[in-house]
Every structure is written in structure tokens, then in C-alpha cells.
């Protein structure tokens, strides 16, 4: 009987802080409104949006997708290691996650600089307005996520008993960042 109760407790566990889940759900809803708006306006001027899309570097968008997915894999493995009490392994995995995640803004800068120099700015049409606003908002989320992951690494390094809830909260946020990028990548780089 005690085993059944422990199993149901484990299944009912919500990783991280409930306040982070409130934030994540709210953020996803806000982005969803932007996504719906983007699809609506794209439907009204499909040719202009397709023309704007042709100026994006799909290869760099794909590399950024791989970078974030790899970073999220390291976060998931690090969270699992932390739960198993393997603090050192968890710390190393989170450091790898931060290093992968830090590539994202660098690649984004490499992508944006030629686009902006070519005159493709937020003011050069509705497609680029959406592209820079949504990708820029996402970039801000990535930067905040990197700060959060650095605090997770610090906690894993300094504390003999790391705060598992804090680690899960950081992981929850980072996975949201990854999910948002997958949608943005599909909308801006793949959708025809």
C-alpha cells in the first residue's frame, strides 16, 4: 500500500515552482496570440511574406534549432542527474547546456547583420516586422534563460544539497524557450 502512495506521489509531481508554470503558460499564450496574428496577416499577403522569407538564412535557422535542441537535451540529462544525486555530472551537463545555448545569440547576430545591412529591417515590411519582433522577444528569453541556467550551475557547484526544485524551475523555463523557437523556426523558415 505504501508503494502505491509513493508511486502516485511521484506521478503527481509538477517539476519546478508553480509560479514558473504560471509564467510559462502565460508567456506561451502571449506568443500564441502573436503567432495567430502572423498567420492571419500572412494569409492576406502571402506573396510578400514568401518574398521576405527568401531573404532569411535557412541554414543558420536550422543550426540554431539544433543548438537549442542539444542544449535542452543537456538540461534534461542534467536534471535527471541532479535527481539521482549526481551533482558533479549534473553541473557538467548544465555547463554544456549553457555553452550550447550561448551559441544561439552568436549565430543570430551572424544571421541578422547581413540581413540588416541588405536593408531588411523591421520597417521594411510586415514580414520583417514580425520576424524581428518575435525573434527578438525570443532572443531576450534565451538570454534570460542563460542567466537562469548559470544560477543553476552555481547552485550545483556551491551547495552540497542543490535545490532540486530550483533546478527543475530553470529546466522548465529553458524547455519553454526551446518550444517557442521550434514554432518560430517553422513559421519563419519552413512555412511556405
N, C-alpha and C positions, 0 to 999 in steps of 0.2 A: 504494500500500500504506500509506504514512504517513497519507493522508487517511482510510482505513478505520479505522486505530487511533485517530485523533483523534475520529472520529465515535462510535466505541464508548466512548471515554473520556467524551465529553460525555453520552451516553445513560446511562452508569453513575453519573454524579454524583448524590450524595444531598445536597440543599441543606441547609446548616447543619451543626451539630455532631451527631454520632451520639448524644451524651448527651441532647440535646434530643429527638431522636426516641424514645429510651428513655422519657423523661419523658412525652412526648405520648401514646405508646401506652399507658403505664401509667395516665395520667390518663383517657384515653378508656375503658379497661377499668373503672376505678372508677366513672365516670359511667354506663357501660353497666349495671353492677350496680344502681345506683340507678334507672335507667330501667326495668329489668325488674321491680324491686320495686314501683315506682309503678304499672306496668301490671297487675301481679298484684293489688295492693290495690284498684285502680280496678275491676277485674273483679269483685271481691267486694262492692263498694258503689258501683255505677255511679251511682245516683241522687244520693248525697251528693257525689260528685266533680263531677257535672254541675251541681249546685246551687252548689258552690264556684266553679266556672268562671264562672258567670254574674256573679260579682262582680268579675271581672278586666276591666280596660280593654283590650279587644282592639285598639283604635286605637293606644294607646300601645305595646302589644306589637309591632304592625306597624311603627310608626315606628322603634322600637329595632332591628327587623330590618333595615330599610332603612339605618339609620345604620351598623350593623355591616358590612353587605354593601358599602356605599360605602367605609367605612374599609378593608376588606380589598382592595377594588379599588385604592385608592391605595397600599396596601402592595405589591400585586403589581406595579403600574406602577413604583413606586419601586425595587423590587428589580431589575426589568428595566433601568431607567435606570442603576442602580449597576453592573450587569454590563456595560453598554455604556460605562462610564466617564463618564457624565453626572452627575457628583457633585452639581452645583447643582440640577439637575432632580430627582434622587433625594431630596435633602434637602427640597425644597419639597413633593414628593409625600408624604413621610413626615410632614411637619408637618401636611398636610391630613388624613392618616390619624389622627394624634393628636387633632386638633381634632374630627373626626367621632366618634372613639372616646370622647372626653371627654363628648360629649353623652349617651352611654348611661347613666352613673350619674346624671346630672341628670334624665333622663326617668324612670329607675327610681325616683328619690326622689319625683318628681311623681306617679308611679303609686302608690307604696306609702303615702304619707302619708294620703290619703283612705281607703285600704283598712284601715289600722291604726286610724284614728280611728273607722271604722264597726264596729270590733270583730273584723275578720278578721285574726287574729294566728296565729302558728304553733300556739298552744294551742287554736284554735277548730275543730279537726277535722283529720283525716288529710290531706285535700287541701291545706289551707293549711300544714300541717307540711311536706309535700313541696315545695310551691310556694316557701316562704320559704327552706328549707334549700338546695334545688337552685339557685334563682335567686340566693340569697346566696353560695353557693360560686362560681357563675359570675361574679357581680359582683366577687368577690375576684380571680378570674382576669383579668377585664377591667382592674382597677386595676393588677395586676402587669404585664399586657401593655402598658398605657400607660407604665409606668416603663421597660420594656424598649425600647419604641419611642422614648422620649425619649433613651435612651442611643444608639440607632441614629442619631437626628438629630444628637446631639452628635458622634458619630464621623464622620458625613458632613460636619459643619461644621468640625471641627478637623483632621482628618487629610488630608494631601494624597493619600494612598493608603488609602481606607477599607477596613476589614476585611470583604471580601465574605462570608466565612463567618459572621461575626457578624450581618451584615445578614440573611442567609438564615435564621439561627437565630431572630432576632426575628420574621421573617415567618412561619416555621413555627409558632411559638407563637401568633401573632395569628390565623392561619388556624384553628388548633385552637379558639380562643376563639369564633370565628365559627361553626364547625361545631357546637360544643356549644349555642350559642344557637339555631341552626336546629332542633335536636332539641327543646330546651326549649320553644320557641315552638310547635312542632307538638303536643307533649304537653299543655301547659297551656292554650293559647289556641285551638287548632284542633280537636283530637281530641274527637269527640262520642260 
